[in-house]
Amino acid sequence: MDEVFLERTLNFLLFWGVWLLAPLMFDISTAIVYFISLFLHSYKAQPVPELTFYPGVTIVVPVYNSTGNLYQCLRSILYQSYPVDCLHVICVDNGSRDNSFEVFQGFQAKHQELAVSWTKLDRPGKSRALNAGLYSGQGSYLCNLDSDTTLDKDAIMQVIKTFENDPSLVAATGTIRVDKELGNNFGFMDIVNYCEVIEYLIAFDVGRRYQTLTNTLFTLSGAFSVFRRDIILQSFMYQDRTLAEDTDLTFYIRNAVKNKNARIGSISSAVAFVEPIESLSRLYSQRVRWQRGEIEVASICFGNIPNAFQAVKDFTGRILISDHTQAFSRLTWTFLIPFLYFLGYSLPLVVISMIGLFLCYLLLDTAYFLVAYKSVNKAYRQDLKKIWWIVFFLPVYRYFSYWFRMSGILMALTELKSWQVENPVTQFTRALKSYKFW
Amino acid sequence: MKKYIALSGVLTVFLLIFFWSDISFPEWKKPVIGLDGGFDDWGGKTFLADGRGGAAVNGDLKAIFWGTRENDQRLYFMVERFSPGNAGSKMACRVYFDVNSNGSYEDAIDKYAEVVYSPGRDGEVEVSLYSVAGDHVNTYSGNWGESVREGGRRFELAISMEDLNVFPAQPVRFYISGAGSGADRLPDQGDVLWMPFPVVTKSRSLIALGFLIWCAAIAFFYRHRIWIFYYIVAAVGFTYISILLLRGSFLEYQMENLVGLLMRHILNFMDIKTNVFDKAPGTILVLIEVDRSWTTIDIDIESSGLLEMCILLGLLLFYPGYSIFKRLLFSPLAVFIVFVINLMRVMVVITIIHWGGRDMIFLSHTLFGRIVFFILIVALYWHLFTRPTLKIVREYVSDG
């Protein structure tokens, strides 16, 4: 009986679960390609030689109501292992209404050894702020750094070493980690933040590393990226036509240098830290923005929008198939599998199949986690060990993330562009309250 | 206000048609099998027939029919034997079940049903179910009716799926055999592969109520621009409601028949021998080249493409970025393409079974067929959703 039940469950899972399993297979095969290439590459990787000359680096920090974080950000620049006299920081204020300027003044008065200047724009917009900073920058390299981001002490050194050693590299993103103390707190948002930590770890230490090897980097992170100055000044720089100005710029640079044997990559040894997300609403808003930005950039990156078979051959097409096309069938099937109970399938069968699906995703996330874990240094591994159990939450986190992104897909067609969006639960309660009977 | 009145009017008309159609078109429903002595209900069911001779007079099998009944988790059979006039002689036969469908009837899970029919007593039938080891599982008996028609005598019986350990849509194999050595057997060689999937229906009033709540929820979310909830409720709700309405309906039946008939003609061109039952064309008989035996493929709501059509229509009709014109243009096109893609899938499944044999049934149906279907459907979704979306977004991004 048990044997037949299990066999039957497996058949059910394979047959009806195909719409959820097939995207998973897509993810697993991508993961296998990642793992193999990263494994092979780890043998080939050569140590980068030390610098004999320190080129000038301009760091542009766009500032918008950054009282809370700006000081930490500037301090992390000050304590770089890279010679401080080769660094120049430009803070570009794009409409702050708080005490950011006072924070800047306080820092400048205390640390005159670091060259920091302040520029104020009369109009808001992160892209404008970045462009203004980039235009005024000096030196061979331009770096943009978000004001809520702090740099690891070797970040700039590692970046410049990599650039100097690889003339084909024209732009690179640093590795972004979530600055969260691991394993001490177990509140709801702590769990979400731990998931975020692992998500970033996988995205940068597995995903972006693979994209670097194949020269298919999708986004130079807006939080911390470095460019050769001559290259970025040839581009249209940051534009605000989409919600993902960093991805937009990445695509622009890639197209501009397509035939010049140039590469865009990620530097895993250059680490920057961002604050963990404060609430689910913020996470929702962020994911909606990312997904919408992705569609917006993809829509303009193609000369002609490809058909399905051309799309499979192109890396942007493949990302869209995974994030957009498959999102639709996944939406219905997520609800249809439990519904099969009403069509006559036995309840235990349906429930066990759902558990089976969860286990498949758990397996995938565990594999990613392990590979990312292997690629980080010993100290960080010790920290990660404290939250090994988070792998059980990753499929759930991934699932919610999927719904947030689905919302982004819909809003790309229905709502005007906006950096912050209201979450659907708040929208729902507000809508209910608008009726008199409530 | 006018808008609301118009909307309520449309809903009322819909509901009236919905209930009226059930009363006015009883022929739209499939006949329901019952153990009642009436045999017309077997008209649309699959069966296997055998020639006269090959066994003792009272055990000479003429045909076996099999089927399921709405909202009933039992397997129904109708057995017909020759010698209609021989009323006094009892008939004993066994139906053997290969529950795990692995080709062997000797596994611990496999079972057989001992059937004893006593003619002339208003169809007295006793069915005892045993495991292969001979352990008694259950006995069902009753006066389930009988009928004599030209050249044969018929009776019907039912066996609980739960007692058999058969879940809905699980593939099982069976054959029927007379008692004793040299007894008649149907089919003469091999067995019948069957995936019994009894239709489960919900009451019409419940569906109507669900429909009204669904309409209200859609209107609410749309009005307040809560797009993610709107789309989930609209698309998934549409799929649920249409499946509940279509399951076991005239349309499903016709669709299955159409796929069956088209498949037969297409495969004929490819020199793959198939047959469809005149009265149940939703079932395709496929000749297996390996051992020259036959197997059946049932075209159901899933393999007729109807389920996928419901899903796709739900997603398409309520996709918020498209104009009404675009939705109306895309919908029939999408339905047609899904139909063609599904034909290709069934063709792949049958071709593999034809050349690869009985053992390939699971692999071809669950894996290869689904993979072909999946790839083509993803390509279709790209053209129906992703590509047009990119075009729309591109316009507004370029315009700033």
Boltz contact constraints between the chains, C-beta under 6 A:
constraints:
  - contact:
      token1: [A, 1]
      token2: [B, 165]
      max_distance: 6.0
  - contact:
      token1: [A, 4]
      token2: [B, 100]
      max_distance: 6.0
  - contact:
      token1: [A, 4]
      token2: [B, 109]
      max_distance: 6.0
  - contact:
      token1: [A, 4]
      token2: [B, 165]
      max_distance: 6.0
  - contact:
      token1: [A, 8]
      token2: [B, 167]
      max_distance: 6.0
  - contact:
      token1: [A, 8]
      token2: [B, 170]
      max_distance: 6.0
  - contact:
      token1: [A, 14]
      token2: [B, 366]
      max_distance: 6.0
  - contact:
      token1: [A, 15]
      token2: [B, 366]
      max_distance: 6.0
  - contact:
      token1: [A, 18]
      token2: [B, 370]
      max_distance: 6.0
  - contact:
      token1: [A, 22]
      token2: [B, 374]
      max_distance: 6.0
  - contact:
      token1: [A, 241]
      token2: [B, 397]
      max_distance: 6.0
  - contact:
      token1: [A, 241]
      token2: [B, 400]
      max_distance: 6.0
  - contact:
      token1: [A, 242]
      token2: [B, 397]
      max_distance: 6.0
  - contact:
      token1: [A, 295]
      token2: [B, 393]
      max_distance: 6.0
  - contact:
      token1: [A, 296]
      token2: [B, 393]
      max_distance: 6.0
  - contact:
      token1: [A, 296]
      token2: [B, 397]
      max_distance: 6.0
  - contact:
      token1: [A, 299]
      token2: [B, 390]
      max_distance: 6.0
  - contact:
      token1: [A, 299]
      token2: [B, 393]
      max_distance: 6.0
  - contact:
      token1: [A, 299]
      token2: [B, 394]
      max_distance: 6.0
  - contact:
      token1: [A, 299]
      token2: [B, 397]
      max_distance: 6.0
  - contact:
      token1: [A, 300]
      token2: [B, 394]
      max_distance: 6.0
  - contact:
      token1: [A, 300]
      token2: [B, 397]
      max_distance: 6.0
  - contact:
      token1: [A, 305]
      token2: [B, 387]
      max_distance: 6.0
  - contact:
      token1: [A, 305]
      token2: [B, 390]
      max_distance: 6.0
  - contact:
      token1: [A, 308]
      token2: [B, 379]
      max_distance: 6.0
  - contact:
      token1: [A, 308]
      token2: [B, 382]
      max_distance: 6.0
  - contact:
      token1: [A, 320]
      token2: [B, 386]
      max_distance: 6.0
  - contact:
      token1: [A, 324]
      token2: [B, 386]
      max_distance: 6.0
  - contact:
      token1: [A, 325]
      token2: [B, 378]
      max_distance: 6.0
  - contact:
      token1: [A, 325]
      token2: [B, 381]
      max_distance: 6.0
  - contact:
      token1: [A, 325]
      token2: [B, 382]
      max_distance: 6.0
  - contact:
      token1: [A, 325]
      token2: [B, 386]
      max_distance: 6.0
  - contact:
      token1: [A, 328]
      token2: [B, 315]
      max_distance: 6.0
  - contact:
      token1: [A, 328]
      token2: [B, 381]
      max_distance: 6.0
  - contact:
      token1: [A, 328]
      token2: [B, 385]
      max_distance: 6.0
  - contact:
      token1: [A, 332]
      token2: [B, 236]
      max_distance: 6.0
  - contact:
      token1: [A, 332]
      token2: [B, 239]
      max_distance: 6.0
  - contact:
      token1: [A, 332]
      token2: [B, 311]
      max_distance: 6.0
  - contact:
      token1: [A, 335]
      token2: [B, 236]
      max_distance: 6.0
  - contact:
      token1: [A, 343]
      token2: [B, 200]
      max_distance: 6.0
  - contact:
      token1: [A, 344]
      token2: [B, 168]
      max_distance: 6.0
  - contact:
      token1: [A, 344]
      token2: [B, 198]
      max_distance: 6.0
  - contact:
      token1: [A, 344]
      token2: [B, 200]
      max_distance: 6.0
  - contact:
      token1: [A, 345]
      token2: [B, 168]
      max_distance: 6.0
  - contact:
      token1: [A, 346]
      token2: [B, 167]
      max_distance: 6.0
  - contact:
      token1: [A, 407]
      token2: [B, 228]
      max_distance: 6.0
  - contact:
      token1: [A, 410]
      token2: [B, 227]
      max_distance: 6.0
  - contact:
      token1: [A, 410]
      token2: [B, 231]
      max_distance: 6.0
  - contact:
      token1: [A, 410]
      token2: [B, 320]
      max_distance: 6.0
  - contact:
      token1: [A, 411]
      token2: [B, 227]
      max_distance: 6.0
  - contact:
      token1: [A, 412]
      token2: [B, 393]
      max_distance: 6.0
  - contact:
      token1: [A, 413]
      token2: [B, 321]
      max_distance: 6.0
  - contact:
      token1: [A, 414]
      token2: [B, 227]
      max_distance: 6.0
  - contact:
      token1: [A, 414]
      token2: [B, 320]
      max_distance: 6.0
  - contact:
      token1: [A, 424]
      token2: [B, 226]
      max_distance: 6.0
  - contact:
      token1: [A, 424]
      token2: [B, 228]
      max_distance: 6.0
  - contact:
      token1: [A, 424]
      token2: [B, 229]
      max_distance: 6.0
  - contact:
      token1: [A, 427]
      token2: [B, 226]
      max_distance: 6.0
  - contact:
      token1: [A, 428]
      token2: [B, 226]
      max_distance: 6.0
  - contact:
      token1: [A, 431]
      token2: [B, 224]
      max_distance: 6.0
